[in-house]
Amino acid sequence: MSSDIKRIFVIGATGAQGMSVVRGLVADGRYKVFALTRDEASERAQQLQALGNVTLLEGSFADEALLRAAFRTCDGAFVNIDGFNTGEKTETFLAMRTYEIAVEEGIKYFVYGNLDYVLKKSGYDSRFRTGHYDGKGRVAEWILSQNRFNADKMGAAIFTTGPYMEMAFSTFTPMTPRIEDGVVTWRVPLGQGAVVHVSLEDCAYYVRWLFDNPQRSVGMDLEVAIEHVRYDELAAAFERVTGHPARYIDTDIDQYFSGPLKNAADRPAGYSADPADRSTMSFRQNFTGFWNMWKHDVVTRDYQLLDEIHPNRLKSAEEWLKRHEDLARLNNTLSLWEKLQPEALKDSFSVLKSSEDRQRGRLGGL
């Protein structure tokens, strides 16, 4: 199958993960990418086009006619739907329809960008319900069940990630730090738990591996991470690498939502979701479950498998920090300490595209 896959349709191409994935796919010219974007004139879309072997398609992942036309021109698909746009309920429907249309239109290999099905992994304990995770996780299990019947038509694999390590050093994320009295400070409700952080750079490798190795990867749920990152250890690693002081302060959930996230707390977690729909989770509800899953170590990873698939992967937060600082010096870009200065944070865009869009991305309709 691998030699037959040449053209890959990417949904979510201009997101943080999508940008990395596209780079990995087109780096050596083996694959051509058709990248879906809501605005082909946007800076991110233009960055993708400049890579070469990338064709931009402007429109919405909720447009069935567009999906059909794109799938007909491609052999493979990487689908990572923006749940912070759609909300949990709409994402579930759109993701399932995207899979069905891909089968119908002749896609040979379908890779679904996923997050952990936390509600199930917690034993269906609603303390851990996290809409932007569970919405993807339910669909991922459904896709794998469909794959048992449809693999002869279209193979499918799941790519399960988590919070990007970059989010711990970026504005407008759930774990944005602040410099307080000269000390980089993370105030988050994590307790002694750990966040399963992911390297965006490694995402490019893993997705490329899935497409390059379908004989092994079809039917797989590849769950990736750098490591389980405990924030007291993250702060200590930051000090060792940068020479600047850092700390983690455990914060209860009420204090957490009385800070910079106060104005967002009661808004829908998915900005296109209907706030009058009683199934719509608020930002506070969603991220209470989010922090509970890390606080209570609900999510696991098979690091031995990841070492086998990607021997040169980043294996610790400290390795990620060193990698960032080395690249910053090489490319003459801002160090992490410089990025976290108040003026730099205020003037910067988040690594997350939904924040950069200021939650105004259009959805459209099927």
C-alpha positions in Angstrom: 0.0 0.0 0.0 2.8 2.5 0.9 4.1 2.7 -2.7 0.6 3.5 -3.9 0.0 6.4 -1.6 1.4 9.6 -3.2 -1.1 12.3 -2.5 -2.4 13.0 1.0 -5.3 15.3 1.9 -4.7 17.0 5.2 -7.5 18.4 7.3 -6.1 20.6 10.1 -3.1 21.5 8.0 -2.6 25.0 9.4 -3.0 23.9 13.1 0.1 23.5 15.3 0.2 19.7 14.7 -0.8 19.9 11.1 2.0 22.3 10.2 4.5 19.8 11.6 2.9 16.8 9.9 2.8 18.5 6.5 6.5 19.4 6.8 7.3 15.8 7.6 5.3 14.4 4.7 6.8 16.7 1.9 10.3 17.0 3.2 11.9 14.6 0.7 9.3 14.9 -2.1 7.8 11.4 -1.6 4.4 12.7 -0.8 2.3 15.6 -2.2 -0.1 17.3 0.2 -3.4 18.9 -0.5 -3.9 21.2 2.6 -7.3 22.4 3.7 -7.3 25.9 5.0 -10.1 28.4 5.8 -8.0 31.2 4.4 -5.3 30.4 1.8 -3.9 34.0 2.2 -3.2 33.4 5.9 0.5 33.4 7.0 0.3 29.8 8.1 -1.2 28.7 4.8 1.5 30.6 2.9 4.2 29.0 5.0 2.9 25.6 4.0 2.7 26.4 0.3 6.3 27.7 0.4 7.5 24.2 1.4 6.8 22.9 -2.1 4.7 19.8 -3.0 1.7 21.5 -1.1 -1.5 22.6 -2.8 -3.9 24.8 -0.8 -7.6 24.1 -0.8 -9.7 26.9 0.7 -12.9 25.9 2.6 -14.3 24.1 5.6 -14.1 20.5 6.8 -17.9 20.7 7.2 -18.4 21.1 3.4 -19.2 17.6 2.1 -18.9 18.6 -1.6 -15.4 19.9 -0.9 -14.4 16.7 1.0 -15.6 14.5 -1.8 -13.7 16.5 -4.5 -10.5 16.5 -2.4 -10.7 12.8 -1.6 -11.1 11.9 -5.2 -7.8 13.5 -6.0 -5.9 11.8 -3.2 -4.7 8.4 -2.1 -4.4 9.1 1.7 -5.8 11.4 4.3 -4.7 12.8 7.6 -7.7 14.2 9.5 -7.3 16.3 12.7 -10.6 18.2 13.2 -10.5 21.4 15.3 -12.6 20.5 18.3 -12.2 23.9 19.8 -14.2 25.2 16.8 -16.8 22.6 16.5 -17.4 21.5 20.1 -17.7 17.9 21.2 -21.0 17.0 19.6 -20.5 18.4 16.1 -16.9 17.1 16.0 -18.2 13.6 16.6 -20.6 13.8 13.6 -18.2 15.5 11.3 -15.3 13.1 12.0 -17.5 10.0 11.4 -18.9 11.5 8.2 -15.4 12.4 7.0 -14.4 8.7 7.5 -17.4 7.5 5.6 -16.9 9.8 2.7 -13.2 8.9 2.5 -14.2 5.2 2.2 -16.8 6.0 -0.5 -14.4 8.2 -2.5 -11.6 5.7 -2.7 -9.0 6.8 -0.1 -6.6 4.0 0.5 -5.2 5.0 3.9 -6.9 7.2 6.6 -5.0 8.5 9.6 -7.1 10.1 12.3 -5.6 12.7 14.7 -6.8 11.8 18.1 -6.8 12.5 21.8 -7.3 10.0 24.7 -10.8 8.8 25.4 -10.4 9.9 29.0 -13.9 9.3 30.2 -13.6 5.6 29.3 -10.0 5.3 30.5 -11.1 6.6 33.9 -13.8 4.0 34.2 -16.6 6.4 33.1 -16.0 8.8 36.0 -17.4 12.2 35.1 -14.7 13.9 37.2 -12.5 13.2 34.2 -14.9 14.1 31.4 -13.0 16.3 28.9 -15.0 17.2 25.8 -12.2 18.0 23.4 -10.6 14.7 24.3 -13.6 12.4 24.6 -15.1 13.7 21.3 -12.1 12.5 19.4 -11.6 9.3 21.5 -15.0 7.9 20.8 -14.6 8.4 17.1 -11.1 6.8 17.2 -12.6 3.6 18.7 -15.4 3.7 16.1 -12.9 4.1 13.3 -10.8 1.1 14.5 -14.0 -1.0 14.7 -14.9 0.0 11.2 -11.4 -0.9 10.0 -12.0 -4.5 10.9 -14.6 -4.6 8.1 -13.2 -2.0 5.7 -9.4 -2.5 5.8 -9.5 -4.2 2.3 -11.1 -0.9 1.0 -9.4 1.7 3.2 -6.9 1.0 5.9 -7.1 3.2 9.0 -4.8 4.1 11.9 -5.1 6.4 14.9 -2.5 9.0 16.0 -3.1 9.9 19.6 -1.2 12.9 21.0 -1.6 15.2 24.0 -0.7 18.8 25.0 2.2 20.0 23.1 5.3 20.8 25.1 5.3 24.1 23.2 2.0 25.0 25.0 3.9 25.3 28.4 5.8 28.2 26.9 3.2 30.0 24.8 0.4 32.5 25.4 -3.3 31.6 25.4 -2.9 28.0 26.5 -4.2 26.2 29.7 -0.6 26.2 31.1 0.8 29.5 30.1 3.4 30.6 32.7 4.0 34.1 34.0 7.2 35.7 35.2 6.6 36.7 38.8 9.3 38.6 40.7 11.8 37.4 38.1 10.8 33.7 38.3 9.0 31.8 35.6 5.9 30.4 37.4 3.4 27.8 36.4 0.2 28.1 38.5 -1.9 25.1 37.5 -4.1 22.6 39.3 -1.9 19.5 38.8 -1.0 18.4 42.3 1.7 15.7 42.0 0.4 14.5 38.7 2.1 14.7 35.3 1.1 16.0 31.8 1.7 13.6 28.9 3.4 16.3 26.8 4.1 15.8 23.1 6.8 17.3 20.9 5.5 18.9 17.7 8.7 18.1 15.9 8.3 14.4 16.8 4.7 14.4 15.4 6.1 14.9 11.9 8.2 11.7 12.3 5.4 9.6 13.8 2.8 10.5 11.1 5.3 9.9 8.4 6.1 6.5 9.9 2.4 5.6 9.9 2.1 6.4 6.2 5.5 4.7 5.3 4.7 1.5 7.2 1.0 0.6 6.6 1.8 -3.1 6.8 2.3 -2.6 10.5 0.4 0.6 11.2 -3.1 -0.2 9.8 -5.3 -0.8 12.8 -2.9 0.7 15.2 -3.6 3.4 17.8 -0.1 5.1 18.1 -0.2 6.9 21.4 2.8 9.3 21.6 4.5 11.5 24.1 7.9 12.8 25.2 7.3 11.6 28.8 5.0 12.2 31.8 6.0 15.7 32.7 5.7 16.7 36.3 5.8 20.4 36.6 8.2 20.7 39.6 10.6 18.7 37.4 9.9 20.9 34.4 10.7 24.0 36.5 14.0 22.4 37.6 14.9 21.4 34.1 14.2 25.0 32.9 16.6 26.3 35.5 19.3 23.9 34.5 19.0 24.6 30.8 18.4 28.3 30.7 20.0 29.5 33.9 16.9 31.4 34.9 14.8 30.6 38.0 11.5 28.8 37.6 8.9 27.2 39.9 5.6 25.3 39.9 2.8 26.3 42.3 0.0 23.9 42.7 -3.3 25.8 42.4 -6.8 24.7 43.2 -9.4 24.9 40.4 -11.2 27.9 41.8 -8.0 29.9 41.9 -7.0 28.7 38.5 -10.3 30.1 37.0 -10.1 33.4 38.9 -6.9 34.3 37.0 -6.3 35.0 33.3 -8.9 32.5 32.3 -11.7 34.1 34.3 -13.5 35.7 31.3 -13.5 32.4 29.4 -14.7 30.1 32.2 -18.4 30.1 31.3 -18.0 30.2 27.5 -18.5 27.0 25.5 -15.3 25.0 25.2 -16.0 24.8 21.5 -16.6 28.3 20.3 -19.1 27.3 17.5 -21.1 25.1 19.9 -24.5 26.1 21.0 -24.4 27.6 24.6 -28.1 26.8 25.0 -27.5 23.1 24.4 -27.2 21.4 27.7 -24.7 18.9 26.4 -22.3 21.7 25.6 -19.4 21.8 28.1 -18.2 25.2 29.3 -14.5 26.0 29.3 -14.4 25.5 33.1 -16.1 22.1 32.9 -13.9 20.9 30.1 -10.7 22.0 31.7 -11.6 20.8 35.1 -11.7 17.3 33.6 -8.5 18.0 31.7 -6.5 18.8 34.8 -8.1 16.0 36.8 -6.9 13.4 34.2 -3.3 14.6 34.6 -3.5 15.1 38.4 -4.6 11.5 38.8 -2.4 9.9 36.2 -5.2 8.5 34.1 -3.3 8.4 30.8 -0.5 6.0 30.0 2.0 5.5 27.2 4.1 2.7 25.9 7.5 4.4 25.9 9.3 1.1 24.9 7.2 1.0 21.7 7.9 4.7 21.0 11.7 4.1 21.4 11.4 1.3 18.9 9.5 3.3 16.3 11.5 6.6 16.8 14.9 5.8 18.4 15.9 9.5 18.2 12.8 10.9 19.7 12.9 13.5 22.5 12.7 11.5 25.7 12.4 14.1 28.4 11.2 17.7 28.9 14.9 18.6 29.5 15.9 17.2 26.1 13.0 19.3 24.6 14.3 22.4 26.3 17.8 21.9 25.1 16.6 21.3 21.6 14.6 24.5 21.6 17.5 26.6 22.9 19.9 25.1 20.4 17.5 25.9 17.5 17.0 29.4 18.9 20.7 30.1 18.8 21.1 28.5 15.4 18.2 30.4 13.8 18.7 33.7 15.8 15.2 33.4 17.3 13.9 34.1 20.8 15.1 31.9 23.7 12.4 30.5 26.0 13.3 33.1 28.7 12.9 35.9 26.1 9.6 34.4 24.8 8.2 34.5 28.3 8.9 38.2 29.0 5.5 40.0 29.5 5.9 42.2 26.4 6.9 39.3 24.2 3.9 37.2 25.5 1.5 40.1 24.9 2.7 40.6 21.4 3.0 37.0 20.3 0.5 34.5 18.9 -0.2 31.2 20.6 1.1 28.0 19.3 -2.6 27.0 19.1 -4.3 28.2 16.0 -7.7 28.6 17.7 -6.2 31.3 19.9 -4.5 32.9 16.9 -7.8 33.0 15.1 -9.3 34.6 18.2 -12.0 31.9 18.0 -13.5 33.2 14.8 -12.8 30.3 12.4 -15.8 29.6 10.3 -17.4 26.2 10.3 -20.1 26.1 7.6 -22.4 23.2 7.2 -22.9 19.9 5.5 
